[in-house]
Amino acid sequence: MLADIQERIAHLTTELNAYNYQYYVLANSVVSDYDFDQKLKELEALEAAYPQFKDPNSPTAKVGGDITQKFNTVRHRWPMLSLGNTYNEQELREFDERVRKVVGDEVTYVCELKFDGLSISLTYEQGVLQRAVTRGDGTQGDEVTNNVKTIRSVPHRLKKGDYPEEFEIRGEIFMHRAAFERLNKQREDEGVQTYANPRNFASGTIKLQDPKEVAKRPLDCFLYFLYAENRNKRFDSHWESIQAVKSWGFQICEHTALCVTIDEIIDFVNHWDSERHKLSYDIDGIVIKVNDYAQQEELGFTAKSPRWAISYKYKAERVETTLNSVSYQVGRTGAVTPVANLAPVLLAGTTVKRASLHNANEIARLDLHEGDTVYVEKGGEIIPKIIGVNNEKRVTHTAPIVYPSVCPECGTQLVRQEGEAVHYCPNEAGCRPQIVGKLQHFIGRKMMDIQGMGDETMETFFKLGLLRKIADIYSLKDHQEELKGLARFGEKSIDNMLTGIELSKEKPFEKVLFALGIRHVGETIAKKLAQHFKHIDQLIAASAEEMAAVQDIGGRIADSVYNYLHDPQHLMEIGRLREAGLQFEIIEQEVQLAGNSLSGKTFLISGVFADFSREELAQLIESHGGKMVSSISAKLNYLVAGDKMGPSKLAKAEKLQVPIISDRDILQMINQ
């Protein structure tokens, strides 16, 4: 029996540490909060009964996850502890009883929404934001200041006010559901992996290396707790401090309440259990804190949690229904995505008929069989997801769901690239959804933005044989008589469409490159490639290594672009588009001088900057008379250095005694 207990403790420890790594480091939720907490409680109970088997690396002694290696690691002045949590009313009442036993009956609580986002700690000195640090492992976290500065609701500098010279304020970074859906749709259109929920998207965004990319993703932040030296001399309670930080310019959540009795707390919990779906962002529970600071100190802490606070966590909404079938969707990049077709069921206020199955790995993990009774969950997931099977209701002798080996649309053998979970159909020239998807992508608003054409138009023209390749769009003017015979295509509609096609020829090279639909090449990557190589011929001539050397490109993207541009069919298509008059080179515009303060000086830019892209900084320098060069020499006047600058450049500049300046120094030189 002891051997079984030891084995169970070891298994739970390994399993929960893996879940923690996925959640905190990789920003990936692979298990529901409820299931995680139940396993953690089981492990805590076993370790208490059999301490000799407790692993030194047990998740019961940890707050968060490991530190990523991408950012500077900063130690928290005040540890970022996690909260004890519960899923039932009785444990809330027991928490209230414990508190009153220690501090008496004169107690009030602050009830706050528990945001489903990324915890952050902000440090201000003299009213200026100095550091932003993630939770990390609770004692130290990643410094992500430049990324957090892109969040509009986080003030960089406070107005004059009665705040401490130095203080720390903590909160939660999150993404509103509407922004999540829009950005996820954009990722889907670009053929890159989508995020499961807003929390993962927000966490993944904050850990990006380029603040410019972070700024393109609309994050938000609520602040909810203040730390400072001698805080208790300035404020008597948490509620008082939160009202103060609001007056200093911080965004706090309006749905926060003072409660006196446990019944008021439970009413608050129940109210938001039903009303949370009306919010624009996700919450997964309620946080209850003892209001009075002196009482908080009297109650104290356990090793990992404050005794004066607890979180009530809502169970993710889960329903049972029948799996009718699994269908497979083929996207424009050839990715084959399985979708579960369900017996209609009401979930979180909407009728659910379909749920995502993501990929073949997920089908295998669930061990799905035909006609299974499945658990469907929404919770923090925007898209309903099958999270398990009720094996007790499984009909005997039913066949397992087998992921297809051939494309469900064209019958081509599917391929799976090393390191990817998704299967692809390689028949891009003969697979209907891929052809139509590429046509629809090409005419999109952020691509060629062809007015008078839409997704339905592309479907219709494909069915009629008018379009097979994107270059065929520019031959439609030769088929006007055929177009006039189509329903809903009057002469004016045809004229508008042909005008839109003609105007699209003026779109810049970066838009054309994005519109080609190269796998892994989104709007930003297309722009960086176009600006770096200037001309399609130079891009075609470049090696994969040369492409990967461009900022933010990397090996996987470079391989995809290289393979695309060395496919004879693609080169033929590009040739037809060039003949049609599309732009395949950057048109260098004459720089309009805004001043001559940098005249006669040469500059080289290296690294990443918080407020400028390198292209914007170069344009600024040239517009004030400066000259950009591509290498370091003794004749270089200034090296403009940002974060992540290569050590070899820095060493060479120091050896040649080239002055090293920042983007702020450039602005000062211009202003002077």
Disulfide bonds with the S-S distance in Angstrom:
none
